[in-house]
Structure formats: structure tokens, C-alpha cells
Amino acid sequence: MLSTLIYRSQLAGSVSPEQLKALVECARVKNAKADVTGILLCDGQHFFQVLEGSVDNVQRVYQRISTDNRHFNLIELLRDYAPARRFGNAGMALFNLGDYPQHVVMDALLKQVTLNEERIRDDRVVKFLRSFIEGRDKETFVKIDPASEWTLTTPSLIPAHPAFQPAAGQHCEFALQPIVDVANRQIISWEALIRGQRGASPADYFAQLPEDERYQADLDAKTYAFQLAQHLGLREQTLSINLLPMTLVMSEDAVGHLIAQIRQHGLRPEQIVVEVTEDEIISRFDAFHLAVRQLKAAGISLALDDFGAGFAGLSLLADFQPDKVKIDRKLITDIHRSGPRQAIVLAILKCCQALEITVIAEGVEKIEEWLWLERAGVRYYQGFLFARPALNSLPQVCWPARRSA
Ligand SMILES: Cc1cc2nc3c(=O)[nH]c(=O)nc-3n(C[C@H](O)[C@H](O)[C@H](O)COP(=O)(O)O)c2cc1C
């Protein structure tokens, strides 16, 4: 099957026209052997390359290219399949954008395209090329430092709290994971993540509950989270708790019960963030909306969890606006390498900025993911990169730090 891959990268240093020429000569020879064709653009700061050929061969060439230290921050913009090659005659044609005006480059490039006129008009690959040549969307090019310039601090010692000892017969426990403001090296919130007894997985915990007790158990469990927060003496930070949206609807006076429990454990409602996942909200929306109004009226904040992974998506932001949105890990994983994920997250950021909704990136595990998100304007993070959840206690936090030269 004929596949097409487009990526964009940052030049690692300056490359002279002679060096570029040599690079492309070598590429042509190698590509001819692998029956890979394509085009390479360079604007002095970025490379932009189209590779086409069999799935395996394109992948093999791309893998080689990605380890080349003449560039870094490679972002895959498109991976697609096509009935015919766009650059059937070019082992690797080079266009140095600084040499000629944009329209001259575009005309020359179109002459290389081996598709018929009609297909060229609607072709996504050609649109991508035109957009790069014309320098459109340049503001969405997020430049990042090489990850090798960054490291993580060894965990600072958080004031020692003896771990909380769950009472005998307590049917669930909680692990705490921080939500961090990296620029200010502050923990802004602790998320209480439900676990079964002795730290068993949430799936095991929920599986042993009868279906009709699920919502009441979900509500009752929060008492243990508040006990834990009280024991650990949370003062400045907020405590984020997860609730099944239907818990707010199915359990009688769920909001009143929550508020009573919060106060009983020495916490303020303003310290509590209720996280709900978007796909569960859709059923009984009106009843849910009423519960949300009660929560907000009491001073409790609302966060939309796993945003981008469910069904309701953006229309939910139009219907009701949470205080916080947590972008799902599926959009965050390898964001530094994925053009589609970057486009989606930039759109979410823009939308949330217009609505004054705080954005939290969850599931951050790699320093490169954090580097990209930080440059894109994300301020708050949660993920293994900073701290893993700790059962009945506060985990220590690692902070990104620039390596000294
Ligand atoms: C922007 C850029 C584009 C490249 N394009 C190709 C290419 O299309 N085909 C290729 O074989 N090598 C390409 N290379 C060079 C490879 O990264 C690598 O240096 C070359 O294939 C030799 O690999 P080898 O030493 O492992 O044999 C490119 C390098 C850069 C920096």
C-alpha cells in the first residue's frame, strides 16, 4: 500500500546551501533503493518533508531521519494512504525557500507534482505544502528546547506526614497525586484517586460493588478522601475528588451530604474541586445541571475530566462551563511528535482562554511532552513525570530543571 508521511522539524544549527545539497544527494540515492519519493523544503529554521512509498520503507527512512542530529523536534503532520504518488519522479527534490519568492517556489513545486490538475486542487498534501511555503499558521509552530537540555530534580522532601492508616473495615482507600504549577514550583491541588483495600485497582473495587449500590458507594467513599485530607493537613491546596455525574443525580441530596462531610473534616467547600467525566454527563442533563448549580453556589469548583476522550466534547463547553478542564492523556501522550494532537490542544487552549477556563494537562510522562505544552501556554500539569500517586500519603514531586552548562 502506498503511504504518505509529512513531518516538520527544527534545524539544529545553520546548514549551508552546499550541505543541504549534499544531504539531498545522499537522500536521493538511498530513497531510490527503497523506492521512496518526496520533497524537502527548508525555510532556514524548519525542514518540511513529504515522504511516499510502501508503509514499511517510508517508516524505515523516517526512523533514520528522526535520529539525524542536524534537526530535532520532528512533528508528524500527516500519515495517509493514496492510490498514486504526488512526486512520482522525484527521489527527493529540494526547495530552499529563502532563494525565491513564495509564488515562484509554489509554481516550481507544482511542476513536480505528478497528479492531474483536478486532484491537485483538493489534495491535502499540496495544501500542507502551500501553507508551509506561504508561512501560514507560523504562530502555531511551537519551538521547544532539545530535551537533553533539561533534567528533573530529585524529589524535594515534603514535610513528613505519617501515612494515613485506614480504619479496619474501610472498603476503599485513596492515593493522592499532585496537580502542579511548574513555572512557580507549586502544588495547587491533590487529586484523591480511589483504590480498593490495600491499594487494589479502581476497576477491582468497582467490579465487586453491586450495580444498584454504585452511586451511593461513590458518594460514601468521598468521606474517606476528606478524612485523608484532614489527616494530611491540606491547607493552601485544593482537593480534587472524582464523582460519577449520576451520583450527583441518583443519590438523594448528594450535594448537601458532600458539603456536610467537607465541613465535618475541617475543609472549606472552596478547597474542593469535583471532577466529572464528560461522557457520563449526557444522560439526565437537566438534573445534573441543577446539582452543578448547587455545588457552585456552595463554593465548590467543577472540573471536566478526560476532556477530549468522550462523546460530548466541545458542545458541553457551550452548554455549561466548568472552572477547569483536564485534557485527556490520549491527547497528551507524545504530543511533541504529533501534528494532529498539537492542533487539537491549541484549539482547546484558545477556546478555554476565551472562556477563562483553567486548563490542566493530565498524563504527562515525558519531558518532551511538558516542554511542548509549556511553550504552548499550559500552566498546570498532572502525571508520572512530576509524581506518581501515593497510597494514603503525599508523594514527593520532581520538577523540571535546566541542566547547567
Ligand atoms: C531534513 C533531513 C531530511 C532527510 N531526508 C532523507 C531522505 O529522504 N532519505 C534518506 O535516506 N535520508 C535522509 N536524510 C538523511 C538521514 O537522516 C541519514 O543521515 C542518511 O539516510 C544516512 O543514514 P545512515 O548513515 O544511517 O546510512 C535526511 C536528513 C535530514 C536532516
Ligand as a Chemical Component Dictionary entry (heavy atoms), coordinates in Angstrom:
data_LIG
# 
_chem_comp.id                   LIG 
_chem_comp.type                 NON-POLYMER 
_chem_comp.pdbx_formal_charge   0 
_chem_comp.three_letter_code    LIG 
# 
loop_
_chem_comp_atom.comp_id 
_chem_comp_atom.atom_id 
_chem_comp_atom.alt_atom_id 
_chem_comp_atom.type_symbol 
_chem_comp_atom.charge 
_chem_comp_atom.model_Cartn_x 
_chem_comp_atom.model_Cartn_y 
_chem_comp_atom.model_Cartn_z 
_chem_comp_atom.pdbx_ordinal 
LIG C1  C1  C 0 15.875 17.143 6.999 1  
LIG C2  C2  C 0 16.518 15.843 6.589 2  
LIG C3  C3  C 0 15.919 15.072 5.588 3  
LIG C4  C4  C 0 16.479 13.850 5.211 4  
LIG N1  N1  N 0 15.874 13.109 4.249 5  
LIG C5  C5  C 0 16.351 11.885 3.925 6  
LIG C6  C6  C 0 15.679 11.046 3.000 7  
LIG O1  O1  O 0 14.682 11.392 2.391 8  
LIG N2  N2  N 0 16.206 9.803  2.762 9  
LIG C7  C7  C 0 17.336 9.365  3.390 10 
LIG O2  O2  O 0 17.758 8.231  3.133 11 
LIG N3  N3  N 0 17.997 10.143 4.250 12 
LIG C8  C8  C 0 17.535 11.391 4.556 13 
LIG N4  N4  N 0 18.213 12.173 5.458 14 
LIG C9  C9  C 0 19.481 11.742 5.984 15 
LIG C10 C10 C 0 19.345 10.682 7.040 16 
LIG O3  O3  O 0 18.983 11.267 8.247 17 
LIG C11 C11 C 0 20.654 9.923  7.190 18 
LIG O4  O4  O 0 21.681 10.814 7.512 19 
LIG C12 C12 C 0 21.029 9.201  5.924 20 
LIG O5  O5  O 0 19.957 8.439  5.467 21 
LIG C13 C13 C 0 22.237 8.272  6.164 22 
LIG O6  O6  O 0 21.892 7.322  7.115 23 
LIG P1  P1  P 0 22.906 6.177  7.561 24 
LIG O7  O7  O 0 24.182 6.872  7.898 25 
LIG O8  O8  O 0 22.233 5.522  8.747 26 
LIG O9  O9  O 0 23.041 5.258  6.395 27 
LIG C14 C14 C 0 17.661 13.411 5.837 28 
LIG C15 C15 C 0 18.240 14.173 6.858 29 
LIG C16 C16 C 0 17.672 15.385 7.235 30 
LIG C17 C17 C 0 18.302 16.216 8.318 31 
# 
loop_
_chem_comp_bond.comp_id 
_chem_comp_bond.atom_id_1 
_chem_comp_bond.atom_id_2 
_chem_comp_bond.value_order 
_chem_comp_bond.pdbx_ordinal 
LIG C1  C2  SING 1  
LIG C2  C3  SING 2  
LIG C2  C16 DOUB 3  
LIG C3  C4  DOUB 4  
LIG C4  N1  SING 5  
LIG C4  C14 SING 6  
LIG N1  C5  DOUB 7  
LIG C5  C6  SING 8  
LIG C5  C8  SING 9  
LIG C6  O1  DOUB 10 
LIG C6  N2  SING 11 
LIG N2  C7  SING 12 
LIG C7  O2  DOUB 13 
LIG C7  N3  SING 14 
LIG N3  C8  DOUB 15 
LIG C8  N4  SING 16 
LIG N4  C9  SING 17 
LIG N4  C14 SING 18 
LIG C9  C10 SING 19 
LIG C10 O3  SING 20 
LIG C10 C11 SING 21 
LIG C11 O4  SING 22 
LIG C11 C12 SING 23 
LIG C12 O5  SING 24 
LIG C12 C13 SING 25 
LIG C13 O6  SING 26 
LIG O6  P1  SING 27 
LIG P1  O7  DOUB 28 
LIG P1  O8  SING 29 
LIG P1  O9  SING 30 
LIG C14 C15 DOUB 31 
LIG C15 C16 SING 32 
LIG C16 C17 SING 33 
# 
